Amino acid sequence: MLFSSLSFAGGVYDTFPDRINASEKYVFYSHGFIVEGTNPTPNNERWGVYEFPAIKASLSDSEYNLIAYHRAKGTEPFAHAKLLADDVRKLLKNGVIANNITIMGFSRGAFITSIASHYLAETPVNTVLLAGCGRIISSKYSAIQANGDLLSVYEKSDGASTCKKLKDRSANLKSFEEISISTGKEHGAFYRPIPQWIVPVKRWIKEKSS
């Protein structure tokens, strides 16, 4: 009886799941700009191969479902952020509690994630930004605010660093945590699933989920 009542997550999806289990946890991962298109492992001359399949495999976990869309080339960030926010609302409508939903992204994916967090002000969920506060903290995007619980992870040798300005202007944040890693790999630190960021991110997701 106890075994049959337990719910197990652990699925990895590249489209929105056909069936939603209200008792399970869901994590959305949005990749960087270079992956937009058809190639899941594109190469950057400076930072090397973006290992999208390996990142998904490393982020996956038996405690939650991972949803990671492969965006088309030329995807408009604000339009995709709206779709992402709408997908979160679908989970909420199906009974998944906000505390069991995390939106996460790297670089362009983090920009999209921050916009989605802004759109979800009335129903905030957990947000993770990886190297996410480059242009998002500029005056051009100063209206964007994060909501709910926010984790920022950045590489010390990278130009996209602290999210403290985003934190300071986000009036409805429940909590803010920031981790800096030091690999010397600049933006490329998030091109592959190294433990320096994978481990603390997965730990934070599980701690925030109920």
C-alpha positions as CSV (number, residue, x, y, z in Angstrom):
1,M,0.0,0.0,0.0
2,L,2.8,2.4,0.9
3,F,4.7,1.7,-2.3
4,S,1.6,2.1,-4.5
5,S,0.9,5.5,-3.0
6,L,4.3,6.9,-3.8
7,S,4.9,9.2,-6.8
8,F,8.1,9.0,-8.8
9,A,9.3,11.8,-11.1
10,G,12.5,11.7,-13.1
11,G,11.2,12.2,-16.7
12,V,13.1,14.3,-19.2
13,Y,11.0,16.1,-21.8
14,D,11.7,18.2,-24.9
15,T,8.1,19.2,-25.2
16,F,5.4,19.9,-22.5
17,P,4.4,16.6,-20.9
18,D,1.1,15.1,-22.0
19,R,0.2,14.1,-18.5
20,I,0.8,16.1,-15.3
21,N,1.0,14.6,-11.9
22,A,0.1,17.2,-9.3
23,S,2.3,15.6,-6.6
24,E,5.5,15.7,-8.7
25,K,8.1,18.5,-9.2
26,Y,9.0,20.2,-12.4
27,V,12.1,22.0,-13.6
28,F,12.4,24.0,-16.9
29,Y,15.9,24.5,-18.3
30,S,16.5,27.0,-21.1
31,H,19.8,26.8,-23.0
32,G,22.1,29.5,-24.3
33,F,21.8,31.4,-27.6
34,I,24.3,29.2,-29.4
35,V,22.0,26.2,-29.3
36,E,19.1,27.9,-31.0
37,G,18.6,26.0,-34.3
38,T,18.9,22.3,-35.0
39,N,22.3,21.4,-33.6
40,P,22.3,20.3,-29.9
41,T,26.1,20.4,-29.6
42,P,27.3,23.6,-31.5
43,N,30.9,24.7,-31.1
44,N,32.1,28.1,-30.1
45,E,35.6,29.0,-31.1
46,R,36.4,30.5,-27.7
47,W,34.4,28.3,-25.3
48,G,34.1,25.0,-27.1
49,V,31.2,22.6,-27.6
50,Y,27.9,23.4,-25.8
51,E,26.9,20.0,-24.5
52,F,23.1,20.4,-24.4
53,P,22.3,16.6,-24.2
54,A,24.9,16.1,-21.5
55,I,23.6,19.1,-19.5
56,K,20.1,17.7,-19.6
57,A,21.3,14.3,-18.5
58,S,23.2,15.8,-15.6
59,L,20.4,18.0,-14.5
60,S,17.8,15.2,-14.6
61,D,16.9,13.6,-11.3
62,S,14.6,11.1,-9.8
63,E,13.1,13.8,-7.6
64,Y,11.7,16.0,-10.4
65,N,10.8,16.1,-14.1
66,L,13.0,18.1,-16.3
67,I,11.6,20.0,-19.3
68,A,14.2,21.4,-21.7
69,Y,13.0,22.8,-25.0
70,H,15.3,23.1,-28.0
71,R,14.5,26.6,-29.3
72,A,14.3,27.4,-33.0
73,K,16.8,29.8,-34.6
74,G,15.8,33.4,-34.2
75,T,13.4,32.8,-31.2
76,E,12.2,36.1,-29.8
77,P,13.0,36.1,-26.1
78,F,9.9,37.9,-24.8
79,A,7.6,35.7,-26.9
80,H,9.3,32.5,-25.6
81,A,9.2,33.8,-22.0
82,K,5.4,34.2,-22.4
83,L,5.1,30.6,-23.6
84,L,7.3,29.5,-20.7
85,A,5.2,31.4,-18.2
86,D,2.0,29.9,-19.8
87,D,3.5,26.4,-19.3
88,V,4.1,27.2,-15.7
89,R,0.5,28.3,-15.3
90,K,-0.6,25.0,-16.9
91,L,1.2,23.1,-14.2
92,L,-0.4,25.3,-11.5
93,K,-3.8,24.8,-13.1
94,N,-3.2,21.0,-12.9
95,G,-2.5,21.2,-9.2
96,V,1.3,21.4,-9.0
97,I,2.2,23.8,-6.2
98,A,4.4,26.8,-7.0
99,N,7.1,25.6,-4.6
100,N,7.5,22.5,-6.8
101,I,8.2,24.4,-10.0
102,T,11.6,25.8,-11.0
103,I,12.5,27.8,-14.1
104,M,16.2,28.0,-14.9
105,G,18.3,29.2,-17.8
106,F,21.8,30.1,-18.9
107,S,22.8,33.3,-20.8
108,R,20.1,33.9,-23.4
109,G,18.1,31.2,-21.6
110,A,18.6,33.1,-18.3
111,F,17.3,36.3,-19.9
112,I,14.2,34.4,-21.1
113,T,13.8,32.9,-17.6
114,S,14.1,36.3,-15.9
115,I,11.3,37.6,-18.2
116,A,9.2,34.6,-17.4
117,S,9.7,35.2,-13.7
118,H,8.6,38.8,-14.2
119,Y,5.5,37.6,-16.0
120,L,4.7,35.2,-13.0
121,A,4.5,37.9,-10.4
122,E,1.1,36.8,-9.2
123,T,2.1,33.1,-9.0
124,P,5.9,33.2,-8.3
125,V,8.0,30.0,-8.6
126,N,11.6,29.2,-8.0
127,T,14.1,30.8,-10.4
128,V,17.7,30.0,-11.2
129,L,19.8,32.3,-13.4
130,L,23.1,30.9,-14.7
131,A,25.4,33.8,-16.0
132,G,22.1,35.6,-16.2
133,C,22.8,39.2,-15.3
134,G,24.7,40.7,-18.2
135,R,22.3,42.8,-20.1
136,I,19.3,42.1,-17.8
137,I,20.7,44.5,-15.3
138,S,21.1,47.3,-17.8
139,S,18.9,50.4,-17.9
140,K,17.2,49.1,-21.1
141,Y,15.6,46.2,-19.2
142,S,15.4,47.9,-15.8
143,A,11.6,47.2,-15.6
144,I,12.2,43.4,-15.4
145,Q,11.9,42.1,-11.9
146,A,12.4,38.6,-10.5
147,N,9.8,37.0,-8.2
148,G,9.7,34.2,-5.7
149,D,13.0,32.5,-4.6
150,L,16.0,33.4,-6.8
151,L,19.4,31.7,-7.2
152,S,22.1,33.3,-9.2
153,V,25.2,31.4,-10.2
154,Y,28.0,33.1,-12.1
155,E,31.6,32.5,-13.2
156,K,34.2,35.0,-11.8
157,S,36.1,35.2,-15.1
158,D,32.9,35.9,-17.1
159,G,31.5,39.3,-18.0
160,A,28.0,38.3,-16.8
161,S,28.5,38.5,-13.1
162,T,26.4,39.3,-10.0
163,C,22.6,39.6,-10.0
164,K,22.6,42.0,-7.0
165,K,21.1,44.9,-9.1
166,L,18.3,42.6,-10.2
167,K,17.8,41.6,-6.6
168,D,17.7,45.2,-5.3
169,R,15.0,46.3,-7.8
170,S,12.9,43.1,-7.4
171,A,10.4,44.1,-4.6
172,N,8.6,40.8,-4.4
173,L,11.5,38.4,-4.0
174,K,11.0,35.9,-1.2
175,S,14.7,35.0,-1.0
176,F,18.0,35.6,-2.9
177,E,21.1,33.4,-3.0
178,E,24.1,33.9,-5.2
179,I,27.1,31.6,-5.8
180,S,30.2,32.5,-7.7
181,I,32.4,29.7,-9.2
182,S,36.0,30.1,-10.3
183,T,37.0,27.8,-13.2
184,G,38.7,30.3,-15.5
185,K,36.4,29.1,-18.3
186,E,34.5,32.4,-18.6
187,H,31.0,31.9,-20.2
188,G,32.1,28.4,-21.3
189,A,31.9,27.2,-17.7
190,F,28.2,26.6,-18.3
191,Y,28.7,25.0,-21.7
192,R,29.1,21.6,-20.1
193,P,27.8,20.0,-16.9
194,I,30.7,20.5,-14.5
195,P,30.0,19.8,-10.8
196,Q,30.9,23.3,-9.8
197,W,27.5,24.5,-10.9
198,I,25.5,21.3,-11.4
199,V,25.8,20.2,-7.8
200,P,24.8,23.4,-6.0
201,V,21.9,24.1,-8.5
202,K,20.4,20.6,-8.0
203,R,20.8,21.0,-4.2
204,W,19.1,24.3,-4.2
205,I,16.2,23.0,-6.3
206,K,15.6,20.2,-4.0
207,E,15.8,22.3,-0.9
208,K,13.3,24.8,-2.3
209,S,10.8,22.1,-3.3
210,S,8.5,21.0,-0.6
